[in-house]
Amino acid sequence: MDNLETIHKPTITHTQLVRYAGASGDFNPIHTVVPIGEKAGLGGVIAHGMLIMGLAGDAIGKWFPRRNLRKFNVRFSAMTRPGESLCIEGSIIDEIEVDGEIRYVGKITVKNREGERKLKGQFQVKKEI
């Protein structure tokens, strides 16, 4: 139906991962300690999946009032690493009624600059009349 404005996020940094670990309480060293990430066969540290989901949720909040979000689910497709820049694309694919409330159904995708998909998902937001 309708494409939403693509959101471009700043480059993911190692410092951002350390700060996210502190904020979330997820101190798994594969996200913050390069030698541990290398030893685990990851080639270095990787971003927290929930950080990437949070960036996607932030985009939904830019497209629609946050108070209107009703559902949001995602599937992770690939790891995100420091140095990657992400863009978030969304579109409205349907309009439904749930318990008398009209909602938009949308799909969302997070990709890096090279087009590698990191996350895909769906959301529902209340339609403002």
DSSP file with accessible surface (Angstrom, degrees, kcal/mol):
  #  RESIDUE AA STRUCTURE BP1 BP2  ACC     N-H-->O    O-->H-N    N-H-->O    O-->H-N    TCO  KAPPA ALPHA  PHI   PSI    X-CA   Y-CA   Z-CA
    1    1 A M              0   0  146      0, 0.0     2,-0.5     0, 0.0    92,-0.2   0.000 360.0 360.0 360.0 -84.6    0.0    0.0    0.0
    2    2 A D  E     -A   92   0A 103     90,-1.1    90,-3.1     0, 0.0     2,-0.3  -0.942 360.0-142.3-120.2 127.8    2.1    2.9    1.3
    3    3 A N  E     -A   91   0A 143     -2,-0.5    88,-0.3    88,-0.2     2,-0.2  -0.634  20.8-139.3 -80.4 143.1    5.9    3.1    1.8
    4    4 A L        -     0   0   34     86,-3.1    86,-0.5    -2,-0.3     2,-0.1  -0.621  35.4 -78.9 -98.1 161.1    7.0    5.0    4.8
    5    5 A E        -     0   0  150     -2,-0.2     2,-0.2    84,-0.1    -1,-0.1  -0.364  50.2-116.1 -61.6 129.8   10.0    7.3    4.9
    6    6 A T        -     0   0   51     83,-0.1     2,-0.5    -2,-0.1    83,-0.2  -0.501  26.5-145.5 -67.8 134.4   13.3    5.4    5.1
    7    7 A I  E     -B   88   0A  17     81,-2.6    81,-3.0    -2,-0.2     2,-0.5  -0.905   7.3-156.1-105.1 127.0   15.1    6.1    8.4
    8    8 A H  E     -B   87   0A 145     -2,-0.5    79,-0.2    79,-0.2    77,-0.0  -0.901   9.8-157.7-105.0 127.1   19.0    6.2    8.3
    9    9 A K        -     0   0   33     77,-3.0    77,-0.4    -2,-0.5     3,-0.1  -0.746  24.6-100.1-102.0 152.1   20.8    5.5   11.5
   10   10 A P        -     0   0  108      0, 0.0    76,-0.4     0, 0.0    -1,-0.1  -0.217  57.4 -74.5 -63.1 161.5   24.3    6.5   12.4
   11   11 A T        -     0   0   60     74,-0.1    74,-0.3     1,-0.1     2,-0.2  -0.275  51.6-111.4 -58.3 134.8   27.1    4.0   12.2
   12   12 A I        -     0   0    2     72,-2.9    71,-3.6    69,-0.3     2,-0.3  -0.528  40.1-162.2 -67.4 132.7   27.0    1.4   15.0
   13   13 A T     >  -     0   0   66     -2,-0.2     4,-1.7    69,-0.2     5,-0.1  -0.828  30.9-122.6-118.5 157.8   30.1    1.9   17.2
   14   14 A H  H  > S+     0   0   71     -2,-0.3     4,-2.2     1,-0.2     5,-0.2   0.902 115.9  55.7 -61.6 -40.3   31.8   -0.4   19.8
   15   15 A T  H  > S+     0   0   93      1,-0.2     4,-2.8     2,-0.2    -1,-0.2   0.908 103.8  54.2 -59.1 -40.5   31.2    2.4   22.4
   16   16 A Q  H  > S+     0   0   59      1,-0.2     4,-2.7     2,-0.2    -1,-0.2   0.902 107.2  50.9 -60.7 -40.0   27.5    2.2   21.6
   17   17 A L  H  X S+     0   0    0     -4,-1.7     4,-2.4     2,-0.2    -1,-0.2   0.904 110.7  48.3 -65.7 -40.1   27.5   -1.6   22.3
   18   18 A V  H  X S+     0   0   68     -4,-2.2     4,-2.0     2,-0.2    -2,-0.2   0.934 113.3  47.5 -65.2 -43.2   29.2   -1.1   25.6
   19   19 A R  H  X S+     0   0  190     -4,-2.8     4,-2.4     1,-0.2    -2,-0.2   0.904 111.4  50.5 -65.3 -40.1   26.8    1.6   26.6
   20   20 A Y  H  X S+     0   0   60     -4,-2.7     4,-3.0    -5,-0.2     6,-0.4   0.910 106.5  55.5 -64.4 -39.7   23.8   -0.6   25.5
   21   21 A A  H  X S+     0   0    1     -4,-2.4     4,-2.1     1,-0.2     5,-0.5   0.930 110.3  46.1 -57.1 -44.7   25.2   -3.4   27.6
   22   22 A G  H  < S+     0   0   46     -4,-2.0    -2,-0.2     1,-0.2    -1,-0.2   0.904 115.3  45.6 -64.9 -40.8   25.2   -1.2   30.6
   23   23 A A  H  < S+     0   0   90     -4,-2.4    -2,-0.2     1,-0.2    -1,-0.2   0.875 122.2  35.8 -71.2 -36.6   21.7    0.1   29.9
   24   24 A S  H  < S-     0   0   54     -4,-3.0    -2,-0.2    -5,-0.2    -1,-0.2   0.668  99.8-126.8 -91.4 -21.1   20.2   -3.3   29.2
   25   25 A G     <  +     0   0   47     -4,-2.1     2,-1.1    -5,-0.3    -3,-0.2   0.533  67.2 132.8  83.0   6.4   22.1   -5.4   31.7
   26   26 A D        +     0   0   64     -5,-0.5    -1,-0.2    -6,-0.4    -2,-0.1  -0.753  21.9 165.7 -94.1  92.9   23.2   -7.7   28.9
   27   27 A F        +     0   0  133     -2,-1.1    -1,-0.1    -3,-0.1     5,-0.1   0.070  12.7 149.9 -98.3  24.1   26.9   -8.1   29.6
   28   28 A N    >   -     0   0   72      1,-0.2     3,-2.2     2,-0.1     4,-0.3  -0.407  48.6-135.9 -55.9 122.0   27.5  -11.1   27.3
   29   29 A P  G >> S+     0   0   51      0, 0.0     4,-2.9     0, 0.0     3,-1.0   0.662  95.6  77.9 -65.7 -12.1   31.1  -10.5   26.3
   30   30 A I  G 34 S+     0   0   37      1,-0.2    16,-1.8     2,-0.2    -2,-0.1   0.720  98.1  48.7 -66.6 -14.2   30.4  -11.3   22.6
   31   31 A H  G <4 S+     0   0   16     -3,-2.2    -1,-0.2    14,-0.2    17,-0.1   0.604 128.4  16.7 -95.5 -14.5   28.9   -7.8   22.5
   32   32 A T  T <4 S+     0   0   29     -3,-1.0     2,-0.7    -4,-0.3    -2,-0.2   0.603 107.7  70.4-134.3 -21.5   31.7   -5.9   24.1
   33   33 A V    >X  -     0   0   59     -4,-2.9     4,-2.2     1,-0.2     3,-0.5  -0.897  58.0-159.9-113.8 107.0   35.0   -7.8   24.2
   34   34 A V  H 3> S+     0   0   58     -2,-0.7     4,-2.6     1,-0.2     5,-0.2   0.897  90.0  51.7 -54.9 -48.7   36.7   -8.3   20.8
   35   35 A P  H 3> S+     0   0   85      0, 0.0     4,-2.7     0, 0.0    -1,-0.2   0.879 110.5  50.3 -60.0 -32.9   38.9  -11.2   21.8
   36   36 A I  H <> S+     0   0   69     -3,-0.5     4,-2.2     2,-0.2    -2,-0.2   0.929 110.4  49.1 -68.6 -44.0   35.9  -13.1   23.2
   37   37 A G  H  <>S+     0   0    0     -4,-2.2     5,-2.7    -8,-0.4     6,-0.5   0.901 113.3  47.4 -61.2 -38.2   33.9  -12.5   20.0
   38   38 A E  H ><5S+     0   0  112     -4,-2.6     3,-1.9     5,-0.2     5,-0.3   0.934 110.6  50.8 -67.7 -44.4   36.9  -13.7   17.9
   39   39 A K  H 3<5S+     0   0  190     -4,-2.7    -2,-0.2     1,-0.3    -1,-0.2   0.843 105.9  56.8 -62.8 -31.3   37.3  -16.8   20.1
   40   40 A A  T 3<5S-     0   0   60     -4,-2.2    -1,-0.3    -5,-0.2    -2,-0.2   0.468 121.3-109.9 -78.5  -1.7   33.6  -17.5   19.7
   41   41 A G  T < 5S+     0   0   65     -3,-1.9    -3,-0.2    -5,-0.1    -2,-0.1   0.660  87.9 117.7  83.9  17.4   34.1  -17.5   15.9
   42   42 A L  S   <S-     0   0   35     -5,-2.7    -4,-0.2    -6,-0.2    -5,-0.1   0.479  80.2-120.8 -94.5  -6.7   32.3  -14.3   15.3
   43   43 A G  S    S-     0   0   66     -6,-0.5     2,-0.3    -5,-0.3    -5,-0.2   0.715  78.1 -33.2  75.0  18.3   35.2  -12.3   13.9
   44   44 A G  S    S-     0   0    7     -7,-0.2    -2,-0.1   -10,-0.1     2,-0.1  -0.855 104.0 -23.3 129.5-165.5   34.8   -9.7   16.7
   45   45 A V        -     0   0    7     -2,-0.3     2,-0.3   -14,-0.1   -14,-0.2  -0.401  53.1-154.4 -79.8 156.4   31.9   -8.3   18.6
   46   46 A I        -     0   0   18    -16,-1.8    35,-0.2    35,-0.2     2,-0.1  -0.939  23.7-102.3-127.1 152.7   28.4   -8.2   17.4
   47   47 A A        -     0   0    8     33,-3.7    33,-0.3    -2,-0.3     2,-0.2  -0.371  42.4 -98.3 -70.9 150.6   25.5   -5.9   18.3
   48   48 A H    >>  -     0   0    2      1,-0.1     4,-1.6   -17,-0.1     3,-0.7  -0.491  26.0-133.6 -63.4 134.6   22.8   -7.0   20.7
   49   49 A G  H 3> S+     0   0   30      1,-0.2     4,-2.5    -2,-0.2     5,-0.2   0.898 107.0  56.1 -58.1 -38.9   19.7   -8.1   18.8
   50   50 A M  H 3> S+     0   0  107      1,-0.2     4,-2.3     2,-0.2    -1,-0.2   0.784 100.7  58.4 -69.5 -24.2   17.5   -6.1   21.0
   51   51 A L  H <> S+     0   0   15     -3,-0.7     4,-2.1     2,-0.2    -1,-0.2   0.939 108.5  45.3 -65.3 -44.5   19.5   -2.9   20.1
   52   52 A I  H  X S+     0   0    4     -4,-1.6     4,-2.0     1,-0.2    -2,-0.2   0.915 113.0  50.0 -66.5 -40.7   18.7   -3.5   16.5
   53   53 A M  H  X S+     0   0   36     -4,-2.5     4,-2.8     1,-0.2    -1,-0.2   0.904 108.5  54.0 -62.9 -38.7   15.0   -4.2   17.4
   54   54 A G  H  X S+     0   0   43     -4,-2.3     4,-2.4     2,-0.2    -2,-0.2   0.884 105.9  51.7 -62.2 -38.8   15.1   -1.0   19.5
   55   55 A L  H  X S+     0   0   25     -4,-2.1     4,-1.7     2,-0.2    -1,-0.2   0.902 110.7  48.8 -64.1 -38.8   16.3    1.0   16.4
   56   56 A A  H  X S+     0   0    0     -4,-2.0     4,-2.0     2,-0.2    -2,-0.2   0.925 110.8  50.0 -65.4 -43.8   13.4   -0.5   14.4
   57   57 A G  H  X S+     0   0   17     -4,-2.8     4,-2.1     1,-0.2    -2,-0.2   0.882 106.6  55.7 -62.5 -36.1   11.0    0.4   17.2
   58   58 A D  H  X S+     0   0   39     -4,-2.4     4,-1.0     1,-0.2    -1,-0.2   0.898 105.5  52.4 -62.9 -38.8   12.3    4.0   17.2
   59   59 A A  H >X S+     0   0    0     -4,-1.7     4,-1.8     2,-0.2     3,-0.8   0.925 106.5  52.1 -63.2 -43.2   11.6    4.2   13.5
   60   60 A I  H 3X S+     0   0    4     -4,-2.0     4,-2.4     1,-0.3    -1,-0.2   0.919 107.2  54.7 -58.2 -39.6    8.0    3.1   14.1
   61   61 A G  H 3< S+     0   0   20     -4,-2.1     5,-0.3     1,-0.2    -1,-0.3   0.709 107.0  50.0 -67.4 -21.1    7.8    5.9   16.7
   62   62 A K  H << S+     0   0  123     -4,-1.0    -1,-0.2    -3,-0.8    -2,-0.2   0.788 114.1  44.8 -83.1 -30.3    8.9    8.4   14.1
   63   63 A W  H  < S+     0   0   38     -4,-1.8    -2,-0.2     1,-0.2    -3,-0.1   0.813 127.1  14.5 -79.9 -34.2    6.3    7.2   11.7
   64   64 A F  S  < S-     0   0   32     -4,-2.4    -1,-0.2    -5,-0.2     5,-0.1  -0.966  94.2 -83.4-139.9 154.5    3.4    7.0   14.1
   65   65 A P    >   -     0   0   44      0, 0.0     3,-2.1     0, 0.0     4,-0.3  -0.379  39.6-130.1 -58.7 133.4    2.6    8.3   17.7
   66   66 A R  G >  S+     0   0  154      1,-0.3     3,-1.7    -5,-0.3    -4,-0.1   0.835 105.2  65.1 -56.3 -34.4    4.1    5.8   20.1
   67   67 A R  G 3  S+     0   0  175      1,-0.3    -1,-0.3    -6,-0.1    -6,-0.0   0.692  95.9  59.8 -63.7 -17.1    0.9    5.6   22.0
   68   68 A N  G <  S+     0   0    5     -3,-2.1    58,-2.7    58,-0.1    -1,-0.3   0.545  74.3 114.7 -90.5  -6.3   -0.7    4.0   18.9
   69   69 A L  E <   +C  125   0A  64     -3,-1.7    56,-0.2    -4,-0.3     3,-0.1  -0.477  30.3 164.5 -68.6 127.8    1.6    1.0   18.7
   70   70 A R  E     +     0   0A  87     54,-3.2     2,-0.3     1,-0.4    55,-0.2   0.709  61.8  11.9-113.6 -36.0   -0.4   -2.2   19.4
   71   71 A K  E     +C  124   0A 124     53,-1.6    53,-2.2     2,-0.0    -1,-0.4  -0.996  54.1 172.8-145.5 148.8    1.9   -5.1   18.2
   72   72 A F  E     +C  123   0A  52     -2,-0.3     2,-0.3    51,-0.2    51,-0.2  -0.879   9.6 162.1-157.9 116.2    5.5   -5.4   17.1
   73   73 A N  E     -C  122   0A 104     49,-2.5    49,-2.1    -2,-0.3     2,-0.3  -0.989  10.3-176.3-138.1 150.2    7.3   -8.6   16.3
   74   74 A V  E     -C  121   0A  30     -2,-0.3     2,-0.4    47,-0.2    47,-0.3  -0.922  20.0-145.6-139.6 164.5   10.5   -9.3   14.5
   75   75 A R  E     -C  120   0A 185     45,-2.9    45,-2.3    -2,-0.3     2,-0.3  -0.997  24.9-131.4-129.2 134.5   12.9  -12.0   13.2
   76   76 A F  E     +C  119   0A 101     -2,-0.4    43,-0.3    43,-0.2     3,-0.1  -0.683  24.8 176.6 -87.4 138.4   16.6  -11.5   13.1
   77   77 A S        +     0   0   54     41,-2.6     2,-0.3     1,-0.4    42,-0.2   0.701  60.3   3.1-112.4 -32.0   18.3  -12.4    9.9
   78   78 A A  S    S-     0   0   29     40,-1.1    -1,-0.4    38,-0.1     2,-0.1  -0.989  75.7 -94.3-156.4 157.3   22.0  -11.5   10.3
   79   79 A M        -     0   0   83     -2,-0.3     2,-0.4    -3,-0.1   -31,-0.1  -0.458  32.4-141.0 -75.8 148.3   24.5  -10.2   12.8
   80   80 A T        -     0   0    5    -33,-0.3   -33,-3.7    -2,-0.1   -28,-0.1  -0.920  18.9-165.2-111.6 137.7   25.2   -6.5   13.0
   81   81 A R    >   -     0   0   79     -2,-0.4     3,-1.8   -35,-0.2   -69,-0.3  -0.836  32.3 -85.9-120.9 156.1   28.8   -5.3   13.7
   82   82 A P  T 3  S+     0   0   45      0, 0.0   -69,-0.2     0, 0.0     3,-0.1  -0.297 114.1  39.9 -55.3 143.2   30.4   -2.1   14.7
   83   83 A G  T 3  S+     0   0   46    -71,-3.6     2,-0.3     1,-0.3   -70,-0.1   0.223  87.7 119.4  97.2 -12.6   31.1    0.0   11.6
   84   84 A E    <   -     0   0   27     -3,-1.8   -72,-2.9   -72,-0.2     2,-0.4  -0.677  52.2-149.3 -88.3 140.6   27.8   -0.9    9.9
   85   85 A S        -     0   0   22     -2,-0.3    28,-1.0   -74,-0.3     2,-0.3  -0.898  17.6-153.0-104.6 137.3   25.3    1.8    9.0
   86   86 A L  E     - D   0 112A   5    -77,-0.4   -77,-3.0    -2,-0.4     2,-0.4  -0.843  11.8-163.9-115.4 147.3   21.7    0.8    9.1
   87   87 A C  E     -BD   8 111A  19     24,-2.9    24,-2.5    -2,-0.3     2,-0.5  -0.967  11.9-147.2-125.6 146.9   18.6    1.9    7.3
   88   88 A I  E     -BD   7 110A   0    -81,-3.0   -81,-2.6    -2,-0.4     2,-0.4  -0.966  14.2-172.0-119.5 122.6   15.1    1.1    8.3
   89   89 A E  E     + D   0 109A  68     20,-2.8    20,-2.6    -2,-0.5     2,-0.3  -0.898   7.8 173.5-114.4 144.4   12.3    0.7    5.7
   90   90 A G  E     - D   0 108A   8    -86,-0.5   -86,-3.1    -2,-0.4     2,-0.3  -0.972   9.0-177.1-146.1 160.1    8.7    0.3    6.4
   91   91 A S  E     -AD   3 107A   9     16,-2.0    16,-2.4    -2,-0.3     2,-0.5  -0.987  30.6-116.7-154.0 154.2    5.4    0.1    4.6
   92   92 A I  E     +AD   2 106A   6    -90,-3.1   -90,-1.1    -2,-0.3    14,-0.3  -0.844  32.4 172.6 -91.7 125.5    1.7   -0.2    5.4
   93   93 A I  E     +     0   0A  64     12,-3.0     2,-0.3    -2,-0.5    13,-0.2   0.567  58.0   1.0-112.0 -12.4    0.4   -3.5    3.9
   94   94 A D  E     - D   0 105A  83     11,-1.5    11,-2.7     2,-0.0     2,-0.4  -0.983  52.1-134.5-164.6 167.1   -3.1   -3.7    5.3
   95   95 A E  E     + D   0 104A  78     -2,-0.3     2,-0.3     9,-0.2     9,-0.2  -0.996  33.3 172.3-132.5 127.2   -5.8   -2.1    7.4
   96   96 A I  E     - D   0 103A  49      7,-2.7     7,-3.3    -2,-0.4     2,-0.5  -0.844  29.3-126.3-130.6 168.1   -7.8   -4.2    9.8
   97   97 A E  E     - D   0 102A 131     -2,-0.3     2,-0.4     5,-0.2     5,-0.2  -0.977  22.8-178.9-117.9 129.6  -10.3   -3.9   12.6
   98   98 A V  E >  S- D   0 101A  40      3,-2.7     3,-2.2    -2,-0.5    -2,-0.0  -0.977  74.2 -23.6-129.3 116.4   -9.6   -5.4   16.1
   99   99 A D  T 3  S-     0   0  167     -2,-0.4    -1,-0.1     1,-0.3     3,-0.1   0.883 128.5 -48.2  49.7  43.5  -12.2   -5.1   18.8
  100  100 A G  T 3  S+     0   0   56      1,-0.2     2,-0.5     0, 0.0    -1,-0.3   0.430 115.1 117.6  82.4  -2.2  -13.7   -2.0   17.0
  101  101 A E  E <   -D   98   0A  42     -3,-2.2    -3,-2.7    25,-0.0     2,-0.4  -0.870  61.0-136.1-102.4 129.4  -10.3   -0.3   16.6
  102  102 A I  E     -D   97   0A  44     -2,-0.5    25,-3.0    25,-0.2     2,-0.4  -0.705  30.7-176.8 -83.4 129.9   -9.1    0.4   13.0
  103  103 A R  E     -DE  96 126A  31     -7,-3.3    -7,-2.7    -2,-0.4     2,-0.4  -0.962  25.8-133.2-129.2 147.1   -5.4   -0.5   12.7
  104  104 A Y  E     -DE  95 125A  57     21,-2.9    21,-2.0    -2,-0.4     2,-0.5  -0.778  19.4-147.5 -87.8 141.6   -2.7   -0.3   10.1
  105  105 A V  E     -DE  94 124A  13    -11,-2.7   -12,-3.0    -2,-0.4   -11,-1.5  -0.954  25.1-179.0-107.8 127.4   -0.6   -3.4    9.6
  106  106 A G  E     -DE  92 123A   0     17,-3.0    17,-2.2    -2,-0.5     2,-0.4  -0.858  22.6-141.9-125.8 159.8    2.9   -2.6    8.6
  107  107 A K  E     -DE  91 122A 104    -16,-2.4   -16,-2.0    -2,-0.3     2,-0.4  -0.916  17.6-164.2-117.4 151.5    6.1   -4.4    7.7
  108  108 A I  E     -DE  90 121A   0     13,-2.3    13,-2.4    -2,-0.4     2,-0.4  -0.987   6.2-173.5-137.2 143.1    9.6   -3.3    8.7
  109  109 A T  E     -DE  89 120A  27    -20,-2.6   -20,-2.8    -2,-0.4     2,-0.5  -0.999  10.4-157.1-138.4 136.8   13.0   -4.2    7.5
  110  110 A V  E     +DE  88 119A   0      9,-2.5     8,-3.4    -2,-0.4     9,-1.5  -0.974  24.0 168.8-113.2 126.8   16.5   -3.2    8.8
  111  111 A K  E     -DE  87 117A  62    -24,-2.5   -24,-2.9    -2,-0.5     6,-0.2  -0.930  29.5-123.1-131.7 157.5   19.3   -3.4    6.3
  112  112 A N  E >   -D   86   0A   7      4,-1.8     3,-2.1    -2,-0.3   -26,-0.2  -0.348  46.1 -88.0 -88.7 179.9   22.9   -2.3    6.2
  113  113 A R  T 3  S+     0   0  170    -28,-1.0   -27,-0.1     1,-0.3    -1,-0.1   0.795 128.6  55.6 -58.1 -31.0   24.4   -0.1    3.4
  114  114 A E  T 3  S-     0   0  150      2,-0.1    -1,-0.3     1,-0.0     3,-0.1   0.476 120.8-107.6 -82.3  -3.5   25.1   -3.2    1.3
  115  115 A G    <   +     0   0   43     -3,-2.1     2,-0.5     1,-0.3    -2,-0.1   0.515  66.4 151.2  90.9   5.8   21.5   -4.3    1.5
  116  116 A E        -     0   0   94      1,-0.1    -4,-1.8     2,-0.0     2,-0.3  -0.589  46.7-126.7 -72.7 123.3   22.1   -7.2    3.9
  117  117 A R  E     + E   0 111A 107     -2,-0.5    -6,-0.3    -6,-0.2     3,-0.1  -0.549  32.0 174.8 -75.6 128.7   18.9   -7.7    5.9
  118  118 A K  E     +     0   0A   3     -8,-3.4   -41,-2.6     1,-0.4   -40,-1.1   0.717  67.2   2.1 -99.7 -32.0   19.4   -7.7    9.6
  119  119 A L  E     -CE  76 110A   0     -9,-1.5    -9,-2.5   -43,-0.3    -1,-0.4  -0.987  54.8-172.0-157.4 145.0   15.8   -7.9   10.8
  120  120 A K  E     +CE  75 109A  92    -45,-2.3   -45,-2.9    -2,-0.3     2,-0.3  -0.980  23.4 141.6-137.9 152.5   12.3   -8.1    9.4
  121  121 A G  E     -CE  74 108A  14    -13,-2.4   -13,-2.3    -2,-0.3     2,-0.3  -0.955  36.9-113.3-168.0-176.2    9.1   -7.8   11.2
  122  122 A Q  E     -CE  73 107A  92    -49,-2.1   -49,-2.5    -2,-0.3     2,-0.3  -0.943  23.0-174.5-132.7 157.0    5.5   -6.6   11.3
  123  123 A F  E     -CE  72 106A   2    -17,-2.2   -17,-3.0    -2,-0.3     2,-0.4  -0.961  14.3-146.1-146.2 161.4    3.7   -4.1   13.5
  124  124 A Q  E     -CE  71 105A  29    -53,-2.2   -54,-3.2    -2,-0.3   -53,-1.6  -0.999  17.2-178.3-129.4 134.7    0.2   -2.8   14.1
  125  125 A V  E     -CE  69 104A   0    -21,-2.0   -21,-2.9    -2,-0.4   -56,-0.2  -0.982  33.7-106.0-131.2 144.6   -0.7    0.7   15.0
  126  126 A K  E     - E   0 103A  80    -58,-2.7     2,-0.5    -2,-0.4   -23,-0.3  -0.473  36.3-124.7 -65.4 133.6   -4.0    2.3   15.7
  127  127 A K        -     0   0   55    -25,-3.0     2,-0.5    -2,-0.2   -25,-0.2  -0.709  19.1-135.3 -81.7 127.6   -5.2    4.5   12.8
  128  128 A E              0   0  103     -2,-0.5   -25,-0.0     1,-0.0    -1,-0.0  -0.747 360.0 360.0 -85.2 127.6   -6.0    8.0   13.9
  129  129 A I              0   0  186     -2,-0.5    -1,-0.0   -27,-0.0     0, 0.0  -0.715 360.0 360.0-102.3 360.0   -9.2    9.2   12.4
